[in-house]
Amino acid sequence: MTLELRGVSKEVAGQIWLHPTDLALAAGSMNVLLGPTSSGKTTLMRLMAGLDQPGTGRILWQGQDVTGRRVQDRRVAMVYQQFINYPSMTVYDNIASPLRLQRIARAEIDSRVRRTAEMMRLTPLLHRRPLELSGGQQQRTALARALVKGAGLVLLDEPLANLDYKLREELRAEIPRIFEASGAIFVYATTEPEEALLLGGHVATLWEGRVTQFGPTPQVYRAPCDAVTARVFSDPPMNFKAIRVTGGEAELDGARWSVDVGDGRYTAGFRAPHLTLEQGRRALPLKARLDATEITGAETYLHLLHGQDRWVGLVPGVRKLPAGAPLTVWLDSAHVYLFDEAGRLARPAPSSRAA
């Protein structure tokens, strides 16, 4: 099974929702669409499913052009963030419902429902109705109904967004296991970089209707092809600072470190965990002013002002610091990316190349 998009685009009322896009998803792969709200994730999924038709381009399934084919005639299942279950039916009947529409034999339906329920850990709940289930159990029921169809392509549009933290963690851990057992092509949309890293597989980063990069998830995270991708694949978004390189040395606030790029203007990029209050072996001292702190429990986000730039640092523990206070923060030079004037990656962080 393969799904291929060739030059696929979408325009609505004169507004571009998706720029021409090429993607090839391999059989049995987990693929994450990562981007902020309105970046094009749902548009791309609806085109893959056949719910919408592209303005340009073609969609191929196993080498066959299915661009104009109805969603009912494709081997596709889709799960949304809202729980879409039939409240008057038991879990068993909810899972069985798409098979009954296909007029499959009763024995085959029973076998497939029970096999899927076992995979989704729903067997003890088959006699219950959705309102008797927890939120995680309801979403597992919706996932089971999608998987039981034997769809070759399963589309998950932010399926965990409405669950509480504990349930999200539980299902995040289960989804890769479910995917591996089903053998389908999975496409999972999320706004959260951490979720993309946990799910693994491949990731496509999206920004304003463009796929900026597609590849193995750890590779895209460690070596984003441009500053836009780096911003999308960082939470909070990557910090940036314009710098100059002269004679093989970059300079920021008077601190210098060696870099293997030509002379010129660049943008330094660094993620929040690498901007701290502790001096490390390769750390660069930077002067900033504290705008606010955000305590999450075990960690504290430092919202910093550096001239006209706003940065975010992440430090361990609870740090109660007065707003407006001048601070010396330390930047680990091993985690600094350099982007050229066009925003393209000129040098990945040394730590990422060693990973």
C-alpha positions as CSV (number, residue, x, y, z in Angstrom):
1,M,0.0,0.0,0.0
2,T,1.3,3.5,-0.9
3,L,-0.3,6.9,-1.0
4,E,1.2,9.5,-3.2
5,L,0.3,13.2,-3.7
6,R,1.6,14.9,-6.8
7,G,1.3,18.7,-7.0
8,V,-1.9,18.6,-4.9
9,S,-3.2,22.1,-4.0
10,K,-6.5,23.6,-2.6
11,E,-8.0,27.0,-3.1
12,V,-11.2,28.3,-1.5
13,A,-12.9,31.6,-2.5
14,G,-9.6,32.9,-3.9
15,Q,-7.6,32.0,-0.8
16,I,-4.9,29.3,-0.9
17,W,-5.5,26.7,1.7
18,L,-2.8,24.3,0.5
19,H,0.1,25.2,-1.8
20,P,1.2,22.5,-4.4
21,T,2.3,19.6,-2.3
22,D,4.2,16.4,-3.1
23,L,4.2,13.6,-0.5
24,A,4.7,9.8,-0.7
25,L,3.6,7.7,2.3
26,A,4.8,4.1,2.4
27,A,2.9,1.0,3.3
28,G,2.7,0.4,7.1
29,S,4.0,3.8,8.0
30,M,3.2,6.3,10.8
31,N,3.1,9.8,9.5
32,V,2.6,12.9,11.6
33,L,1.3,16.3,10.3
34,L,2.7,18.9,12.6
35,G,1.8,22.5,12.5
36,P,-0.2,25.3,14.2
37,T,-3.9,25.8,13.8
38,S,-4.8,26.8,10.2
39,S,-1.5,25.6,8.8
40,G,-3.2,23.1,6.4
41,K,-3.3,19.8,8.3
42,T,-7.0,19.2,8.1
43,T,-7.2,20.4,4.5
44,L,-4.4,17.9,3.6
45,M,-6.2,15.1,5.4
46,R,-9.6,15.8,3.7
47,L,-7.8,15.7,0.3
48,M,-6.2,12.4,1.2
49,A,-9.6,10.9,2.3
50,G,-11.5,12.2,-0.8
51,L,-13.8,14.4,1.2
52,D,-12.5,17.3,-0.8
53,Q,-11.2,17.5,-4.4
54,P,-7.8,19.3,-5.1
55,G,-7.7,22.3,-7.3
56,T,-4.5,20.9,-9.0
57,G,-2.6,17.7,-8.9
58,R,-3.3,14.0,-8.5
59,I,-3.7,11.5,-5.6
60,L,-2.5,8.0,-6.2
61,W,-3.4,4.9,-4.1
62,Q,-1.2,1.9,-4.9
63,G,-0.2,3.6,-8.2
64,Q,-3.8,4.1,-9.2
65,D,-5.2,7.6,-9.7
66,V,-8.1,8.0,-7.2
67,T,-8.3,11.8,-7.4
68,G,-12.0,11.9,-8.4
69,R,-13.1,8.8,-6.5
70,R,-15.7,9.3,-3.7
71,V,-14.6,8.7,-0.1
72,Q,-17.2,5.8,0.1
73,D,-15.2,4.0,-2.6
74,R,-11.8,4.3,-0.9
75,R,-10.3,2.2,1.8
76,V,-10.1,5.1,4.2
77,A,-11.1,5.7,7.9
78,M,-11.0,9.0,9.7
79,V,-11.2,9.8,13.5
80,Y,-11.7,13.3,14.7
81,Q,-11.0,15.0,18.1
82,Q,-14.7,14.8,19.0
83,F,-16.1,11.5,20.2
84,I,-18.3,10.3,17.3
85,N,-20.1,7.2,18.7
86,Y,-23.8,6.2,18.5
87,P,-25.1,6.8,22.1
88,S,-27.9,4.3,21.8
89,M,-25.6,1.4,20.7
90,T,-23.3,-0.8,22.8
91,V,-19.6,-0.6,22.2
92,Y,-19.9,-3.9,20.2
93,D,-22.6,-2.4,17.9
94,N,-20.7,0.8,17.5
95,I,-17.6,-1.1,16.3
96,A,-19.7,-3.4,14.1
97,S,-21.7,-0.7,12.4
98,P,-19.5,0.0,9.4
99,L,-19.2,-3.8,8.7
100,R,-23.0,-4.2,8.8
101,L,-23.3,-1.4,6.2
102,Q,-21.0,-3.4,4.0
103,R,-23.4,-6.4,4.5
104,I,-20.6,-8.7,5.7
105,A,-21.5,-12.1,7.1
106,R,-22.5,-12.1,10.8
107,A,-19.7,-14.6,11.8
108,E,-17.1,-12.5,10.1
109,I,-18.4,-9.3,11.8
110,D,-18.2,-11.0,15.2
111,S,-14.7,-12.2,14.6
112,R,-13.4,-8.8,13.4
113,V,-15.2,-6.9,16.2
114,R,-13.7,-9.1,18.9
115,R,-10.2,-9.1,17.4
116,T,-10.3,-5.3,17.1
117,A,-11.7,-4.9,20.6
118,E,-8.9,-7.0,22.0
119,M,-6.3,-4.9,20.2
120,M,-8.0,-1.7,21.7
121,R,-8.4,-3.3,25.2
122,L,-12.2,-2.9,25.0
123,T,-13.2,-6.5,25.4
124,P,-14.6,-6.1,28.9
125,L,-16.6,-3.1,27.8
126,L,-18.4,-4.5,24.7
127,H,-21.8,-4.6,26.4
128,R,-21.6,-0.9,27.6
129,R,-23.0,2.2,25.9
130,P,-20.7,5.2,25.2
131,L,-22.2,7.3,28.0
132,E,-21.1,4.6,30.5
133,L,-17.4,5.0,29.3
134,S,-14.6,7.3,30.2
135,G,-13.3,9.8,27.6
136,G,-10.4,7.6,26.8
137,Q,-12.6,4.5,26.4
138,Q,-15.0,6.5,24.1
139,Q,-12.1,7.5,21.9
140,R,-10.8,4.0,21.8
141,T,-14.2,2.9,20.6
142,A,-14.1,5.5,17.8
143,L,-10.6,4.3,16.9
144,A,-11.8,0.6,16.9
145,R,-14.7,1.5,14.6
146,A,-12.2,3.0,12.2
147,L,-9.7,0.1,12.4
148,V,-12.3,-2.7,12.1
149,K,-13.1,-1.7,8.5
150,G,-9.6,-2.9,7.5
151,A,-8.9,0.5,6.0
152,G,-5.5,0.9,4.3
153,L,-5.4,4.5,5.3
154,V,-6.4,5.7,8.8
155,L,-6.5,9.5,9.3
156,L,-6.4,10.8,12.9
157,D,-7.2,14.6,13.1
158,E,-6.0,15.6,16.6
159,P,-7.8,12.7,18.1
160,L,-6.5,13.3,21.7
161,A,-7.1,17.1,21.9
162,N,-10.2,16.9,24.0
163,L,-8.9,14.4,26.5
164,D,-7.3,15.2,29.9
165,Y,-3.5,14.9,30.4
166,K,-3.6,11.3,31.8
167,L,-5.8,9.9,29.1
168,R,-3.7,11.6,26.4
169,E,-0.6,10.0,27.8
170,E,-2.3,6.6,27.9
171,L,-3.5,6.7,24.3
172,R,-0.2,8.3,23.0
173,A,1.6,5.2,24.3
174,E,-1.0,2.9,22.8
175,I,-1.3,4.3,19.3
176,P,2.1,3.2,18.0
177,R,1.2,-0.4,19.2
178,I,-2.1,-0.2,17.5
179,F,-0.5,1.1,14.3
180,E,2.0,-1.7,14.3
181,A,-0.6,-4.3,14.7
182,S,-2.9,-3.0,12.0
183,G,-0.4,-2.5,9.2
184,A,-2.3,0.4,7.8
185,I,-0.9,3.8,6.7
186,F,-1.5,6.1,9.6
187,V,-1.7,9.9,9.3
188,Y,-1.9,11.8,12.6
189,A,-2.4,15.6,12.8
190,T,-1.2,17.5,15.9
191,T,-0.1,21.0,16.9
192,E,2.3,19.6,19.6
193,P,6.0,18.9,18.8
194,E,6.3,16.6,21.8
195,E,3.4,14.5,20.5
196,A,5.1,14.1,17.1
197,L,8.4,13.0,18.8
198,L,6.5,10.5,21.0
199,L,4.7,9.0,18.0
200,G,7.9,8.7,15.9
201,G,7.7,7.5,12.3
202,H,7.9,10.4,9.8
203,V,6.7,13.9,10.2
204,A,5.6,16.6,7.7
205,T,5.9,20.1,9.2
206,L,3.3,22.6,7.9
207,W,3.2,26.4,7.9
208,E,0.6,28.6,6.2
209,G,-0.5,25.9,3.8
210,R,3.0,24.6,2.9
211,V,4.7,21.4,3.8
212,T,8.1,22.8,4.8
213,Q,9.9,19.4,5.4
214,F,9.1,15.7,5.4
215,G,11.3,13.0,6.8
216,P,12.0,10.7,9.7
217,T,10.8,12.5,12.8
218,P,14.1,12.6,14.8
219,Q,16.0,13.8,11.7
220,V,13.6,16.7,11.0
221,Y,13.7,17.7,14.7
222,R,17.5,17.7,14.8
223,A,18.1,19.2,11.4
224,P,15.2,21.5,10.4
225,C,15.7,22.6,6.8
226,D,14.9,26.3,7.6
227,A,13.9,28.7,10.3
228,V,10.2,28.2,9.7
229,T,10.5,24.4,10.3
230,A,12.6,25.0,13.4
231,R,9.9,27.3,14.8
232,V,7.1,24.8,14.1
233,F,9.1,21.9,15.6
234,S,9.9,23.6,18.9
235,D,7.6,24.2,21.9
236,P,7.8,26.9,22.8
237,P,8.9,28.2,19.4
238,M,12.6,28.4,18.8
239,N,14.4,31.6,19.9
240,F,16.1,33.6,17.2
241,K,18.8,36.4,17.1
242,A,20.5,38.1,14.2
243,I,24.3,37.7,14.4
244,R,27.4,38.2,12.2
245,V,30.1,35.7,11.5
246,T,33.7,36.9,10.8
247,G,36.8,34.8,10.4
248,G,35.1,31.6,11.4
249,E,33.7,33.1,14.6
250,A,30.1,34.0,15.5
251,E,29.5,36.8,17.9
252,L,26.6,37.5,20.2
253,D,26.7,40.1,23.1
254,G,30.5,40.1,22.9
255,A,30.6,36.3,23.4
256,R,32.3,34.4,20.5
257,W,32.4,30.8,19.4
258,S,33.8,29.0,16.4
259,V,31.6,28.1,13.5
260,D,32.2,26.4,10.2
261,V,30.4,28.8,7.8
262,G,31.5,31.6,5.6
263,D,31.5,35.3,6.8
264,G,28.2,37.2,6.7
265,R,24.9,37.8,8.4
266,Y,23.0,34.8,9.9
267,T,20.2,34.1,12.4
268,A,21.1,32.1,15.4
269,G,18.4,29.7,16.6
270,F,18.2,28.0,19.9
271,R,15.5,26.1,21.8
272,A,14.2,27.0,25.3
273,P,16.0,24.2,27.3
274,H,19.4,25.5,26.1
275,L,18.9,29.0,27.5
276,T,19.5,28.6,31.3
277,L,20.6,30.3,34.5
278,E,23.5,27.9,35.0
279,Q,26.9,28.3,33.4
280,G,28.0,25.3,31.4
281,R,31.3,24.3,29.8
282,R,30.4,25.8,26.4
283,A,28.0,28.4,27.7
284,L,27.8,31.9,26.3
285,P,26.8,34.7,28.8
286,L,23.9,36.9,27.5
287,K,22.3,39.9,29.2
288,A,18.5,39.9,29.2
289,R,15.6,41.3,31.3
290,L,13.0,39.1,32.8
291,D,9.5,39.8,31.6
292,A,7.6,37.0,33.4
293,T,8.0,33.5,34.8
294,E,5.7,30.6,34.1
295,I,5.9,27.8,36.7
296,T,4.7,24.4,35.4
297,G,5.6,22.4,38.5
298,A,9.0,20.7,38.0
299,E,10.2,23.4,35.6
300,T,10.0,27.2,35.1
301,Y,9.7,29.1,31.8
302,L,11.6,32.4,31.7
303,H,10.1,34.9,29.4
304,L,13.0,37.2,28.5
305,L,13.5,40.5,26.7
306,H,16.8,40.9,24.8
307,G,16.6,44.3,23.0
308,Q,13.7,44.0,20.5
309,D,13.7,40.2,20.7
310,R,11.6,38.0,23.0
311,W,13.1,34.7,24.1
312,V,11.9,31.9,26.3
313,G,14.2,29.8,28.5
314,L,13.4,26.6,30.4
315,V,15.1,25.9,33.7
316,P,14.5,23.0,36.2
317,G,12.7,23.6,39.5
318,V,10.5,26.4,40.8
319,R,12.2,29.8,40.2
320,K,10.5,32.8,41.8
321,L,12.2,35.8,40.2
322,P,11.0,39.4,40.1
323,A,9.6,40.7,36.8
324,G,11.8,43.4,35.3
325,A,15.0,42.1,36.9
326,P,18.2,42.1,34.8
327,L,19.5,38.6,34.3
328,T,22.6,36.9,32.9
329,V,21.4,33.8,31.0
330,W,23.7,31.2,29.5
331,L,23.4,29.7,26.0
332,D,25.0,26.4,25.2
333,S,26.8,27.0,21.9
334,A,26.6,23.3,21.1
335,H,22.8,23.7,20.6
336,V,22.9,26.8,18.4
337,Y,21.7,26.5,14.8
338,L,22.6,29.0,12.1
339,F,20.2,30.1,9.3
340,D,21.3,32.2,6.3
341,E,19.7,35.4,5.2
342,A,17.0,33.5,3.2
343,G,16.1,31.5,6.3
344,R,17.7,28.2,5.1
345,L,19.7,26.0,7.5
346,A,23.4,26.9,7.1
347,R,24.7,24.9,10.0
348,P,22.9,22.4,12.3
349,A,23.7,22.6,16.0
350,P,26.8,20.5,16.7
351,S,24.9,18.5,19.2
352,S,22.4,17.4,16.6
353,R,25.1,16.3,14.2
354,A,26.6,14.1,16.9
355,A,23.2,12.6,17.8
